């Protein structure tokens, strides 16, 4: 399992992150407080409190390409 703490503090950041997540066939989840949502759903992402740090959770082996793409959002 791969986890990373990120920040999605703008609308553009959310759009870009969701686009990146949709490039992959495996499940990518976002966790914030007690909520766990599908990172591929822009509506679900906007339902989170984006003023707080968010944890990305990938249960599969995370490709290096995705790790590099996520770095942009890392705290």
Backbone torsions as a table, in degrees:
resi	resn	phi	psi	omega
1	UNK	NA	142.4	178.9
2	UNK	-118.5	131.7	174.7
3	UNK	-132.1	148.9	179.9
4	UNK	-152.1	141.0	176.5
5	UNK	-94.6	129.5	-176.4
6	UNK	-131.9	173.5	173.9
7	UNK	-130.0	130.9	175.8
8	UNK	-119.8	75.5	-168.9
9	UNK	-90.1	0.0	178.1
10	UNK	-139.0	162.8	178.2
11	UNK	-61.8	-41.8	179.4
12	UNK	-63.4	-37.2	178.5
13	UNK	-64.7	-41.7	178.5
14	UNK	-62.9	-48.0	-179.8
15	UNK	-58.6	-45.8	-178.5
16	UNK	-64.9	-43.9	-179.8
17	UNK	-62.6	-44.4	179.7
18	UNK	-62.9	-39.8	177.2
19	UNK	-62.0	-42.7	177.7
20	UNK	-62.4	-47.0	-178.6
21	UNK	-59.7	-36.9	-178.3
22	UNK	-73.0	-9.2	176.9
23	UNK	-76.4	-12.3	-174.0
24	UNK	-113.0	146.2	-176.0
25	UNK	-82.2	-18.5	-176.7
26	UNK	-90.9	168.7	-177.2
27	UNK	-76.6	132.2	174.0
28	UNK	-124.9	122.7	-179.2
29	UNK	-111.7	154.7	171.8
30	UNK	-118.6	136.4	-179.9
31	UNK	-120.3	132.3	176.7
32	UNK	-147.7	122.9	-174.8
33	UNK	53.9	-119.5	-178.1
34	UNK	-98.8	6.6	-175.6
35	UNK	-101.3	140.7	175.0
36	UNK	-130.2	116.8	-174.4
37	UNK	-128.1	164.8	177.6
38	UNK	-77.6	120.1	-178.1
39	UNK	-69.8	-10.3	-178.6
40	UNK	-88.8	-4.9	-178.7
41	UNK	-105.7	109.5	-177.7
42	UNK	-62.5	-35.2	178.5
43	UNK	-65.9	-39.8	178.1
44	UNK	-65.3	-41.7	-179.9
45	UNK	-62.6	-43.0	179.5
46	UNK	-68.3	-15.0	177.6
47	UNK	-78.3	-13.1	179.5
48	UNK	-81.1	160.3	172.9
49	UNK	-80.0	98.3	-173.7
50	UNK	-79.0	-0.5	175.6
51	UNK	-81.9	-10.5	179.9
52	UNK	-107.3	158.5	174.8
53	UNK	-62.0	148.3	-178.5
54	UNK	-123.5	141.8	178.6
55	UNK	-102.0	127.7	173.6
56	UNK	-88.7	133.7	179.8
57	UNK	-128.6	122.6	178.7
58	UNK	-124.9	118.2	-176.3
59	UNK	-79.5	-23.0	178.1
60	UNK	-81.8	175.0	170.9
61	UNK	-70.9	126.7	-174.2
62	UNK	-84.7	123.6	178.0
63	UNK	-64.6	147.0	179.0
64	UNK	-58.3	-36.1	179.8
65	UNK	-59.1	-44.2	179.8
66	UNK	-66.9	-41.4	178.0
67	UNK	-57.9	-41.4	179.4
68	UNK	-66.8	-39.8	179.5
69	UNK	-66.3	-34.8	-179.0
70	UNK	-71.6	-27.1	-177.3
71	UNK	-52.7	-33.1	179.9
72	UNK	-59.0	-29.3	-175.5
73	UNK	-100.2	-4.0	-175.5
74	UNK	-65.1	144.3	178.1
75	UNK	-77.3	NA	NA
